[in-house]
Amino acid sequence: MRIRRADAVDTAGIAAIIIPTIRQGTTYALDADMSEADALAYWMGPDKETFVAEEDGVILGTYFIRPNQAGGGRHVCNCGYMTSAAATGRGIARSMCAHSLEYARARGYRAMQFNFVISTNERAVRLWQSLGFQIVGRLPLAFQHPTAGDVDAFVMHQHL
Amino acid sequence: MRIRRADAVDTAGIAAIIIPTIRQGTTYALDADMSEADALAYWMGPDKETFVAEEDGVILGTYFIRPNQAGGGRHVCNCGYMTSAAATGRGIARSMCAHSLEYARARGYRAMQFNFVISTNERAVRLWQSLGFQIVGRLPLAFQHPTAGDVDAFVMHQHL
């Protein structure tokens, strides 16, 4: 598996991952019915650098990295990761996160922050913790989960 | 003093407040050198509802309210407030925040969250606390203050 910068030819492969995740509406605070064009504009927007994890020409995961804030907050980055449902459990999110941490250090970022890790996404919370992130905030009942009701979300952070 | 919805004729009055605050770069994570057009597009963007506090035809403060997240996070709002430097200490930020809390309840929001309250802005932190907000997260060294160095920022929250 190779992690590399995304370009325009990857659009369909990226859409095949992010659209089902967005439609499911359980792990990202994005409108579940957003159009594919809007979803791609969000994931690959000019404020972001977007990567794909590819194996034998198939895109198995994708992530973006961007400054989390402008101005005096530009030294802290933010990332989002999504993995193909067909490839879950193979360590792709872990590989992408490790890649993003290394990339962030190389780009001069001094910390990475996740703004909205939904507490019911326990697998992700544990994964981020195992990669060095700490919970620095708890947003009470901040996410209306489609089946679990209102649940907390976490702010997670690590210095680089 | 009257707080009302902003419209296009208020652009100059709003710019007169937000541009000096942005240029100073001590209370908002916005690029200090952003253009006036970009600043107004940010403050009055289509994702936001923007208000002004006006007295005798002069705009003394302005605030926006917007959903803090999309999708399952749309029930939580976010606001930003700025007061004219000439009118500090007159309770304008307090009045605007009280107005926004009432407006948010009427609009059906169930919580209000501030994502990035810079810890050196002690006056604001105390004001928000006095209006019912709690610190639910501490972002370590998240803001490069132009004179104080790297300082923490707070996530503040209240249920409505």
Interface residues (C-beta under 8 A of the other chain):
Chain A: G25 Y28 A29 L30 D31 A32 M34 Q69 A70 G71 G72 G73 R74 H75 V76 R110 A111 Q113 N115 F116 I118 V136 G137 R138 L139 P140 L141 A142 F143 Q144 H145 P146 A153 V155 H157 H159
Chain B: G25 Y28 A29 L30 D31 A32 M34 Q69 A70 G71 G72 G73 R74 H75 V76 R110 A111 Q113 N115 F116 I118 V136 G137 R138 L139 P140 L141 A142 F143 Q144 H145 P146 A153 V155 H157 H159
